[in-house]
Amino acid sequence: MEDLGETVRRLIREEASVRKVAMGLNIDRSQLIRSLRKGIHPRIDTIVKILDYLGYELQIVKSKNKQKNQKGK
């Protein structure tokens, strides 16, 4: 499973380009590249802005395969 930063990088490559996204968000291209560099964890508001620009939204859903923690164990 890829991490959120990798997912956003992949979406940018598939849907647009770093240059186009940076221009659309009115930020410097190098700043966008740095914030999405592998191993860097971008701020959630940055991720949401990029996803919104690309026409996506971030959703958090409860995993079906995770067991609930049992208290006392």
PyMOL Python script that loads the backbone (N, CA, C, O; Angstrom):
from pymol import cmd

cmd.read_pdbstr("""\
ATOM      1  N   MET A   1       0.851  -1.177   0.000  1.00  0.00           N
ATOM      2  CA  MET A   1       0.000   0.000   0.000  1.00  0.00           C
ATOM      3  C   MET A   1       0.897   1.241   0.000  1.00  0.00           C
ATOM      4  O   MET A   1       1.781   1.373   0.846  1.00  0.00           O
ATOM      5  N   GLU A   2       0.667   2.140  -0.945  1.00  0.00           N
ATOM      6  CA  GLU A   2       1.490   3.333  -1.013  1.00  0.00           C
ATOM      7  C   GLU A   2       1.021   4.367   0.004  1.00  0.00           C
ATOM      8  O   GLU A   2      -0.150   4.391   0.383  1.00  0.00           O
ATOM      9  N   ASP A   3       1.940   5.216   0.441  1.00  0.00           N
ATOM     10  CA  ASP A   3       1.563   6.238   1.412  1.00  0.00           C
ATOM     11  C   ASP A   3       0.865   7.404   0.712  1.00  0.00           C
ATOM     12  O   ASP A   3       0.824   7.464  -0.517  1.00  0.00           O
ATOM     13  N   LEU A   4       0.335   8.300   1.475  1.00  0.00           N
ATOM     14  CA  LEU A   4      -0.452   9.407   0.942  1.00  0.00           C
ATOM     15  C   LEU A   4       0.371  10.303   0.016  1.00  0.00           C
ATOM     16  O   LEU A   4      -0.112  10.729  -1.033  1.00  0.00           O
ATOM     17  N   GLY A   5       1.606  10.585   0.404  1.00  0.00           N
ATOM     18  CA  GLY A   5       2.473  11.414  -0.432  1.00  0.00           C
ATOM     19  C   GLY A   5       2.714  10.777  -1.792  1.00  0.00           C
ATOM     20  O   GLY A   5       2.678  11.462  -2.814  1.00  0.00           O
ATOM     21  N   GLU A   6       2.959   9.471  -1.809  1.00  0.00           N
ATOM     22  CA  GLU A   6       3.186   8.763  -3.068  1.00  0.00           C
ATOM     23  C   GLU A   6       1.912   8.765  -3.915  1.00  0.00           C
ATOM     24  O   GLU A   6       1.984   8.908  -5.135  1.00  0.00           O
ATOM     25  N   THR A   7       0.777   8.612  -3.295  1.00  0.00           N
ATOM     26  CA  THR A   7      -0.496   8.657  -4.023  1.00  0.00           C
ATOM     27  C   THR A   7      -0.681  10.006  -4.705  1.00  0.00           C
ATOM     28  O   THR A   7      -1.084  10.070  -5.866  1.00  0.00           O
ATOM     29  N   VAL A   8      -0.388  11.079  -3.987  1.00  0.00           N
ATOM     30  CA  VAL A   8      -0.545  12.423  -4.554  1.00  0.00           C
ATOM     31  C   VAL A   8       0.460  12.641  -5.684  1.00  0.00           C
ATOM     32  O   VAL A   8       0.112  13.218  -6.714  1.00  0.00           O
ATOM     33  N   ARG A   9       1.691  12.192  -5.506  1.00  0.00           N
ATOM     34  CA  ARG A   9       2.680  12.302  -6.586  1.00  0.00           C
ATOM     35  C   ARG A   9       2.211  11.569  -7.832  1.00  0.00           C
ATOM     36  O   ARG A   9       2.344  12.081  -8.944  1.00  0.00           O
ATOM     37  N   ARG A  10       1.663  10.370  -7.653  1.00  0.00           N
ATOM     38  CA  ARG A  10       1.166   9.584  -8.779  1.00  0.00           C
ATOM     39  C   ARG A  10       0.004  10.284  -9.470  1.00  0.00           C
ATOM     40  O   ARG A  10      -0.062  10.315 -10.699  1.00  0.00           O
ATOM     41  N   LEU A  11      -0.908  10.843  -8.688  1.00  0.00           N
ATOM     42  CA  LEU A  11      -2.056  11.562  -9.263  1.00  0.00           C
ATOM     43  C   LEU A  11      -1.599  12.782 -10.062  1.00  0.00           C
ATOM     44  O   LEU A  11      -2.138  13.066 -11.132  1.00  0.00           O
ATOM     45  N   ILE A  12      -0.620  13.492  -9.547  1.00  0.00           N
ATOM     46  CA  ILE A  12      -0.102  14.660 -10.273  1.00  0.00           C
ATOM     47  C   ILE A  12       0.475  14.221 -11.613  1.00  0.00           C
ATOM     48  O   ILE A  12       0.221  14.862 -12.632  1.00  0.00           O
ATOM     49  N   ARG A  13       1.246  13.137 -11.626  1.00  0.00           N
ATOM     50  CA  ARG A  13       1.814  12.635 -12.882  1.00  0.00           C
ATOM     51  C   ARG A  13       0.725  12.210 -13.864  1.00  0.00           C
ATOM     52  O   ARG A  13       0.835  12.458 -15.065  1.00  0.00           O
ATOM     53  N   GLU A  14      -0.329  11.568 -13.352  1.00  0.00           N
ATOM     54  CA  GLU A  14      -1.393  11.054 -14.216  1.00  0.00           C
ATOM     55  C   GLU A  14      -2.346  12.145 -14.698  1.00  0.00           C
ATOM     56  O   GLU A  14      -2.807  12.098 -15.839  1.00  0.00           O
ATOM     57  N   GLU A  15      -2.643  13.108 -13.861  1.00  0.00           N
ATOM     58  CA  GLU A  15      -3.698  14.077 -14.142  1.00  0.00           C
ATOM     59  C   GLU A  15      -3.190  15.405 -14.709  1.00  0.00           C
ATOM     60  O   GLU A  15      -3.915  16.088 -15.432  1.00  0.00           O
ATOM     61  N   ALA A  16      -1.973  15.764 -14.390  1.00  0.00           N
ATOM     62  CA  ALA A  16      -1.481  17.094 -14.786  1.00  0.00           C
ATOM     63  C   ALA A  16       0.041  17.046 -14.823  1.00  0.00           C
ATOM     64  O   ALA A  16       0.629  16.109 -15.363  1.00  0.00           O
ATOM     65  N   SER A  17       0.658  18.040 -14.258  1.00  0.00           N
ATOM     66  CA  SER A  17       2.114  18.083 -14.086  1.00  0.00           C
ATOM     67  C   SER A  17       2.389  18.920 -12.845  1.00  0.00           C
ATOM     68  O   SER A  17       1.530  19.673 -12.385  1.00  0.00           O
ATOM     69  N   VAL A  18       3.584  18.782 -12.315  1.00  0.00           N
ATOM     70  CA  VAL A  18       3.957  19.567 -11.137  1.00  0.00           C
ATOM     71  C   VAL A  18       3.840  21.057 -11.457  1.00  0.00           C
ATOM     72  O   VAL A  18       3.339  21.841 -10.651  1.00  0.00           O
ATOM     73  N   ARG A  19       4.307  21.429 -12.642  1.00  0.00           N
ATOM     74  CA  ARG A  19       4.260  22.843 -13.043  1.00  0.00           C
ATOM     75  C   ARG A  19       2.825  23.362 -13.081  1.00  0.00           C
ATOM     76  O   ARG A  19       2.534  24.439 -12.561  1.00  0.00           O
ATOM     77  N   LYS A  20       1.938  22.597 -13.693  1.00  0.00           N
ATOM     78  CA  LYS A  20       0.535  23.012 -13.811  1.00  0.00           C
ATOM     79  C   LYS A  20      -0.139  23.109 -12.443  1.00  0.00           C
ATOM     80  O   LYS A  20      -0.867  24.064 -12.172  1.00  0.00           O
ATOM     81  N   VAL A  21       0.103  22.125 -11.589  1.00  0.00           N
ATOM     82  CA  VAL A  21      -0.494  22.137 -10.247  1.00  0.00           C
ATOM     83  C   VAL A  21       0.043  23.315  -9.448  1.00  0.00           C
ATOM     84  O   VAL A  21      -0.726  24.016  -8.791  1.00  0.00           O
ATOM     85  N   ALA A  22       1.346  23.542  -9.495  1.00  0.00           N
ATOM     86  CA  ALA A  22       1.947  24.667  -8.757  1.00  0.00           C
ATOM     87  C   ALA A  22       1.357  25.996  -9.234  1.00  0.00           C
ATOM     88  O   ALA A  22       1.019  26.862  -8.427  1.00  0.00           O
ATOM     89  N   MET A  23       1.238  26.144 -10.546  1.00  0.00           N
ATOM     90  CA  MET A  23       0.652  27.381 -11.075  1.00  0.00           C
ATOM     91  C   MET A  23      -0.802  27.524 -10.634  1.00  0.00           C
ATOM     92  O   MET A  23      -1.233  28.616 -10.262  1.00  0.00           O
ATOM     93  N   GLY A  24      -1.556  26.431 -10.674  1.00  0.00           N
ATOM     94  CA  GLY A  24      -2.962  26.466 -10.270  1.00  0.00           C
ATOM     95  C   GLY A  24      -3.157  26.787  -8.806  1.00  0.00           C
ATOM     96  O   GLY A  24      -4.154  27.399  -8.423  1.00  0.00           O
ATOM     97  N   LEU A  25      -2.206  26.373  -7.985  1.00  0.00           N
ATOM     98  CA  LEU A  25      -2.280  26.639  -6.544  1.00  0.00           C
ATOM     99  C   LEU A  25      -1.555  27.919  -6.151  1.00  0.00           C
ATOM    100  O   LEU A  25      -1.544  28.308  -4.984  1.00  0.00           O
ATOM    101  N   ASN A  26      -0.944  28.573  -7.153  1.00  0.00           N
ATOM    102  CA  ASN A  26      -0.220  29.818  -6.927  1.00  0.00           C
ATOM    103  C   ASN A  26       0.917  29.652  -5.920  1.00  0.00           C
ATOM    104  O   ASN A  26       1.109  30.476  -5.026  1.00  0.00           O
ATOM    105  N   ILE A  27       1.670  28.554  -6.093  1.00  0.00           N
ATOM    106  CA  ILE A  27       2.845  28.323  -5.259  1.00  0.00           C
ATOM    107  C   ILE A  27       4.034  28.047  -6.179  1.00  0.00           C
ATOM    108  O   ILE A  27       3.864  27.747  -7.360  1.00  0.00           O
ATOM    109  N   ASP A  28       5.214  28.152  -5.630  1.00  0.00           N
ATOM    110  CA  ASP A  28       6.433  27.908  -6.386  1.00  0.00           C
ATOM    111  C   ASP A  28       6.572  26.418  -6.682  1.00  0.00           C
ATOM    112  O   ASP A  28       6.338  25.581  -5.811  1.00  0.00           O
ATOM    113  N   ARG A  29       6.954  26.093  -7.914  1.00  0.00           N
ATOM    114  CA  ARG A  29       7.093  24.704  -8.335  1.00  0.00           C
ATOM    115  C   ARG A  29       8.087  23.947  -7.456  1.00  0.00           C
ATOM    116  O   ARG A  29       7.833  22.805  -7.074  1.00  0.00           O
ATOM    117  N   SER A  30       9.208  24.574  -7.139  1.00  0.00           N
ATOM    118  CA  SER A  30      10.214  23.900  -6.309  1.00  0.00           C
ATOM    119  C   SER A  30       9.685  23.638  -4.899  1.00  0.00           C
ATOM    120  O   SER A  30      10.038  22.635  -4.279  1.00  0.00           O
ATOM    121  N   GLN A  31       8.847  24.528  -4.397  1.00  0.00           N
ATOM    122  CA  GLN A  31       8.233  24.324  -3.082  1.00  0.00           C
ATOM    123  C   GLN A  31       7.320  23.099  -3.114  1.00  0.00           C
ATOM    124  O   GLN A  31       7.321  22.291  -2.185  1.00  0.00           O
ATOM    125  N   LEU A  32       6.545  22.968  -4.185  1.00  0.00           N
ATOM    126  CA  LEU A  32       5.655  21.815  -4.324  1.00  0.00           C
ATOM    127  C   LEU A  32       6.477  20.531  -4.424  1.00  0.00           C
ATOM    128  O   LEU A  32       6.147  19.532  -3.784  1.00  0.00           O
ATOM    129  N   ILE A  33       7.532  20.551  -5.215  1.00  0.00           N
ATOM    130  CA  ILE A  33       8.390  19.370  -5.356  1.00  0.00           C
ATOM    131  C   ILE A  33       8.979  18.976  -4.008  1.00  0.00           C
ATOM    132  O   ILE A  33       8.973  17.800  -3.646  1.00  0.00           O
ATOM    133  N   ARG A  34       9.491  19.959  -3.262  1.00  0.00           N
ATOM    134  CA  ARG A  34      10.074  19.673  -1.938  1.00  0.00           C
ATOM    135  C   ARG A  34       9.040  19.080  -0.989  1.00  0.00           C
ATOM    136  O   ARG A  34       9.342  18.150  -0.242  1.00  0.00           O
ATOM    137  N   SER A  35       7.821  19.616  -1.017  1.00  0.00           N
ATOM    138  CA  SER A  35       6.802  19.134  -0.078  1.00  0.00           C
ATOM    139  C   SER A  35       6.344  17.717  -0.402  1.00  0.00           C
ATOM    140  O   SER A  35       5.802  17.028   0.463  1.00  0.00           O
ATOM    141  N   LEU A  36       6.557  17.276  -1.640  1.00  0.00           N
ATOM    142  CA  LEU A  36       6.130  15.935  -2.037  1.00  0.00           C
ATOM    143  C   LEU A  36       7.293  14.955  -2.197  1.00  0.00           C
ATOM    144  O   LEU A  36       7.101  13.827  -2.651  1.00  0.00           O
ATOM    145  N   ARG A  37       8.488  15.383  -1.825  1.00  0.00           N
ATOM    146  CA  ARG A  37       9.670  14.523  -1.955  1.00  0.00           C
ATOM    147  C   ARG A  37       9.483  13.248  -1.133  1.00  0.00           C
ATOM    148  O   ARG A  37       8.909  13.276  -0.044  1.00  0.00           O
ATOM    149  N   LYS A  38       9.968  12.145  -1.663  1.00  0.00           N
ATOM    150  CA  LYS A  38       9.870  10.862  -0.976  1.00  0.00           C
ATOM    151  C   LYS A  38      10.524  10.955   0.404  1.00  0.00           C
ATOM    152  O   LYS A  38      11.615  11.508   0.540  1.00  0.00           O
ATOM    153  N   GLY A  39       9.866  10.424   1.406  1.00  0.00           N
ATOM    154  CA  GLY A  39      10.376  10.465   2.767  1.00  0.00           C
ATOM    155  C   GLY A  39       9.922  11.682   3.542  1.00  0.00           C
ATOM    156  O   GLY A  39      10.075  11.737   4.762  1.00  0.00           O
ATOM    157  N   ILE A  40       9.360  12.663   2.844  1.00  0.00           N
ATOM    158  CA  ILE A  40       8.830  13.857   3.491  1.00  0.00           C
ATOM    159  C   ILE A  40       7.332  13.642   3.700  1.00  0.00           C
ATOM    160  O   ILE A  40       6.650  13.101   2.830  1.00  0.00           O
ATOM    161  N   HIS A  41       6.837  14.057   4.829  1.00  0.00           N
ATOM    162  CA  HIS A  41       5.411  13.933   5.110  1.00  0.00           C
ATOM    163  C   HIS A  41       4.764  15.314   4.968  1.00  0.00           C
ATOM    164  O   HIS A  41       4.871  16.152   5.864  1.00  0.00           O
ATOM    165  N   PRO A  42       4.093  15.543   3.837  1.00  0.00           N
ATOM    166  CA  PRO A  42       3.496  16.861   3.608  1.00  0.00           C
ATOM    167  C   PRO A  42       2.359  17.137   4.585  1.00  0.00           C
ATOM    168  O   PRO A  42       1.725  16.220   5.108  1.00  0.00           O
ATOM    169  N   ARG A  43       2.122  18.414   4.811  1.00  0.00           N
ATOM    170  CA  ARG A  43       1.023  18.820   5.694  1.00  0.00           C
ATOM    171  C   ARG A  43      -0.296  18.409   5.062  1.00  0.00           C
ATOM    172  O   ARG A  43      -0.438  18.398   3.840  1.00  0.00           O
ATOM    173  N   ILE A  44      -1.249  18.075   5.902  1.00  0.00           N
ATOM    174  CA  ILE A  44      -2.540  17.602   5.409  1.00  0.00           C
ATOM    175  C   ILE A  44      -3.255  18.675   4.596  1.00  0.00           C
ATOM    176  O   ILE A  44      -3.950  18.355   3.632  1.00  0.00           O
ATOM    177  N   ASP A  45      -3.093  19.948   4.970  1.00  0.00           N
ATOM    178  CA  ASP A  45      -3.757  20.999   4.193  1.00  0.00           C
ATOM    179  C   ASP A  45      -3.160  21.112   2.796  1.00  0.00           C
ATOM    180  O   ASP A  45      -3.863  21.454   1.845  1.00  0.00           O
ATOM    181  N   THR A  46      -1.873  20.828   2.668  1.00  0.00           N
ATOM    182  CA  THR A  46      -1.245  20.811   1.349  1.00  0.00           C
ATOM    183  C   THR A  46      -1.817  19.679   0.504  1.00  0.00           C
ATOM    184  O   THR A  46      -2.145  19.870  -0.667  1.00  0.00           O
ATOM    185  N   ILE A  47      -1.934  18.515   1.100  1.00  0.00           N
ATOM    186  CA  ILE A  47      -2.509  17.360   0.407  1.00  0.00           C
ATOM    187  C   ILE A  47      -3.932  17.659  -0.043  1.00  0.00           C
ATOM    188  O   ILE A  47      -4.297  17.383  -1.186  1.00  0.00           O
ATOM    189  N   VAL A  48      -4.732  18.220   0.847  1.00  0.00           N
ATOM    190  CA  VAL A  48      -6.133  18.520   0.528  1.00  0.00           C
ATOM    191  C   VAL A  48      -6.227  19.537  -0.607  1.00  0.00           C
ATOM    192  O   VAL A  48      -7.065  19.385  -1.496  1.00  0.00           O
ATOM    193  N   LYS A  49      -5.387  20.565  -0.592  1.00  0.00           N
ATOM    194  CA  LYS A  49      -5.394  21.569  -1.662  1.00  0.00           C
ATOM    195  C   LYS A  49      -5.051  20.945  -3.012  1.00  0.00           C
ATOM    196  O   LYS A  49      -5.699  21.231  -4.019  1.00  0.00           O
ATOM    197  N   ILE A  50      -4.032  20.095  -3.025  1.00  0.00           N
ATOM    198  CA  ILE A  50      -3.632  19.442  -4.273  1.00  0.00           C
ATOM    199  C   ILE A  50      -4.749  18.533  -4.772  1.00  0.00           C
ATOM    200  O   ILE A  50      -5.107  18.569  -5.949  1.00  0.00           O
ATOM    201  N   LEU A  51      -5.296  17.722  -3.878  1.00  0.00           N
ATOM    202  CA  LEU A  51      -6.373  16.819  -4.277  1.00  0.00           C
ATOM    203  C   LEU A  51      -7.574  17.592  -4.797  1.00  0.00           C
ATOM    204  O   LEU A  51      -8.176  17.205  -5.799  1.00  0.00           O
ATOM    205  N   ASP A  52      -7.924  18.674  -4.130  1.00  0.00           N
ATOM    206  CA  ASP A  52      -9.049  19.501  -4.568  1.00  0.00           C
ATOM    207  C   ASP A  52      -8.782  20.055  -5.970  1.00  0.00           C
ATOM    208  O   ASP A  52      -9.667  20.037  -6.826  1.00  0.00           O
ATOM    209  N   TYR A  53      -7.582  20.537  -6.199  1.00  0.00           N
ATOM    210  CA  TYR A  53      -7.211  21.078  -7.510  1.00  0.00           C
ATOM    211  C   TYR A  53      -7.356  20.003  -8.596  1.00  0.00           C
ATOM    212  O   TYR A  53      -7.797  20.292  -9.709  1.00  0.00           O
ATOM    213  N   LEU A  54      -6.983  18.773  -8.264  1.00  0.00           N
ATOM    214  CA  LEU A  54      -7.043  17.676  -9.227  1.00  0.00           C
ATOM    215  C   LEU A  54      -8.439  17.060  -9.342  1.00  0.00           C
ATOM    216  O   LEU A  54      -8.673  16.193 -10.184  1.00  0.00           O
ATOM    217  N   GLY A  55      -9.364  17.512  -8.491  1.00  0.00           N
ATOM    218  CA  GLY A  55     -10.726  16.997  -8.548  1.00  0.00           C
ATOM    219  C   GLY A  55     -10.975  15.778  -7.676  1.00  0.00           C
ATOM    220  O   GLY A  55     -11.897  15.004  -7.934  1.00  0.00           O
ATOM    221  N   TYR A  56     -10.157  15.604  -6.642  1.00  0.00           N
ATOM    222  CA  TYR A  56     -10.307  14.485  -5.715  1.00  0.00           C
ATOM    223  C   TYR A  56     -10.611  15.028  -4.325  1.00  0.00           C
ATOM    224  O   TYR A  56     -10.454  16.219  -4.058  1.00  0.00           O
ATOM    225  N   GLU A  57     -11.045  14.138  -3.454  1.00  0.00           N
ATOM    226  CA  GLU A  57     -11.233  14.520  -2.051  1.00  0.00           C
ATOM    227  C   GLU A  57     -10.661  13.423  -1.171  1.00  0.00           C
ATOM    228  O   GLU A  57     -10.606  12.256  -1.560  1.00  0.00           O
ATOM    229  N   LEU A  58     -10.245  13.812   0.001  1.00  0.00           N
ATOM    230  CA  LEU A  58      -9.667  12.878   0.964  1.00  0.00           C
ATOM    231  C   LEU A  58     -10.778  12.390   1.876  1.00  0.00           C
ATOM    232  O   LEU A  58     -11.520  13.192   2.442  1.00  0.00           O
ATOM    233  N   GLN A  59     -10.893  11.083   2.018  1.00  0.00           N
ATOM    234  CA  GLN A  59     -11.877  10.500   2.919  1.00  0.00           C
ATOM    235  C   GLN A  59     -11.163   9.556   3.875  1.00  0.00           C
ATOM    236  O   GLN A  59     -10.190   8.895   3.512  1.00  0.00           O
ATOM    237  N   ILE A  60     -11.660   9.508   5.086  1.00  0.00           N
ATOM    238  CA  ILE A  60     -11.138   8.575   6.073  1.00  0.00           C
ATOM    239  C   ILE A  60     -12.274   7.629   6.419  1.00  0.00           C
ATOM    240  O   ILE A  60     -13.350   8.055   6.841  1.00  0.00           O
ATOM    241  N   VAL A  61     -12.026   6.360   6.239  1.00  0.00           N
ATOM    242  CA  VAL A  61     -13.049   5.358   6.520  1.00  0.00           C
ATOM    243  C   VAL A  61     -12.465   4.316   7.462  1.00  0.00           C
ATOM    244  O   VAL A  61     -11.265   4.041   7.448  1.00  0.00           O
ATOM    245  N   LYS A  62     -13.320   3.758   8.259  1.00  0.00           N
ATOM    246  CA  LYS A  62     -12.890   2.732   9.196  1.00  0.00           C
ATOM    247  C   LYS A  62     -12.555   1.460   8.427  1.00  0.00           C
ATOM    248  O   LYS A  62     -13.307   1.025   7.555  1.00  0.00           O
ATOM    249  N   SER A  63     -11.434   0.887   8.760  1.00  0.00           N
ATOM    250  CA  SER A  63     -10.980  -0.326   8.108  1.00  0.00           C
ATOM    251  C   SER A  63     -11.850  -1.502   8.540  1.00  0.00           C
ATOM    252  O   SER A  63     -12.209  -1.633   9.710  1.00  0.00           O
ATOM    253  N   LYS A  64     -12.176  -2.342   7.587  1.00  0.00           N
ATOM    254  CA  LYS A  64     -13.001  -3.513   7.889  1.00  0.00           C
ATOM    255  C   LYS A  64     -12.182  -4.642   8.486  1.00  0.00           C
ATOM    256  O   LYS A  64     -12.726  -5.502   9.179  1.00  0.00           O
ATOM    257  N   ASN A  65     -10.884  -4.651   8.228  1.00  0.00           N
ATOM    258  CA  ASN A  65     -10.078  -5.778   8.685  1.00  0.00           C
ATOM    259  C   ASN A  65      -9.336  -5.522   9.991  1.00  0.00           C
ATOM    260  O   ASN A  65      -8.601  -6.395  10.451  1.00  0.00           O
ATOM    261  N   LYS A  66      -9.504  -4.364  10.594  1.00  0.00           N
ATOM    262  CA  LYS A  66      -8.868  -4.074  11.880  1.00  0.00           C
ATOM    263  C   LYS A  66      -9.777  -4.523  13.012  1.00  0.00           C
ATOM    264  O   LYS A  66     -10.982  -4.271  12.995  1.00  0.00           O
ATOM    265  N   GLN A  67      -9.193  -5.187  13.989  1.00  0.00           N
ATOM    266  CA  GLN A  67      -9.961  -5.582  15.160  1.00  0.00           C
ATOM    267  C   GLN A  67      -9.928  -4.455  16.177  1.00  0.00           C
ATOM    268  O   GLN A  67      -8.922  -3.764  16.332  1.00  0.00           O
ATOM    269  N   LYS A  68     -11.040  -4.285  16.861  1.00  0.00           N
ATOM    270  CA  LYS A  68     -11.089  -3.258  17.907  1.00  0.00           C
ATOM    271  C   LYS A  68     -10.193  -3.658  19.058  1.00  0.00           C
ATOM    272  O   LYS A  68     -10.098  -4.834  19.411  1.00  0.00           O
ATOM    273  N   ASN A  69      -9.530  -2.655  19.646  1.00  0.00           N
ATOM    274  CA  ASN A  69      -8.713  -2.911  20.820  1.00  0.00           C
ATOM    275  C   ASN A  69      -9.611  -3.334  21.963  1.00  0.00           C
ATOM    276  O   ASN A  69     -10.661  -2.739  22.207  1.00  0.00           O
ATOM    277  N   GLN A  70      -9.186  -4.355  22.646  1.00  0.00           N
ATOM    278  CA  GLN A  70      -9.961  -4.818  23.805  1.00  0.00           C
ATOM    279  C   GLN A  70      -9.301  -4.278  25.065  1.00  0.00           C
ATOM    280  O   GLN A  70      -8.104  -4.465  25.278  1.00  0.00           O
ATOM    281  N   LYS A  71     -10.096  -3.602  25.903  1.00  0.00           N
ATOM    282  CA  LYS A  71      -9.554  -3.031  27.145  1.00  0.00           C
ATOM    283  C   LYS A  71      -9.190  -4.153  28.093  1.00  0.00           C
ATOM    284  O   LYS A  71      -9.869  -5.177  28.173  1.00  0.00           O
ATOM    285  N   GLY A  72      -8.095  -3.931  28.812  1.00  0.00           N
ATOM    286  CA  GLY A  72      -7.676  -4.892  29.815  1.00  0.00           C
ATOM    287  C   GLY A  72      -6.797  -6.012  29.271  1.00  0.00           C
ATOM    288  O   GLY A  72      -6.375  -6.883  30.032  1.00  0.00           O
ATOM    289  N   LYS A  73      -6.522  -6.007  28.007  1.00  0.00           N
ATOM    290  CA  LYS A  73      -5.672  -7.060  27.435  1.00  0.00           C
ATOM    291  C   LYS A  73      -4.425  -6.480  26.864  1.00  0.00           C
ATOM    292  O   LYS A  73      -3.587  -7.213  26.339  1.00  0.00           O
TER     293      LYS A  73
END
""", "prot")
cmd.dss("prot")
cmd.show_as("cartoon", "prot")
cmd.util.cbc("prot")
cmd.orient("prot")
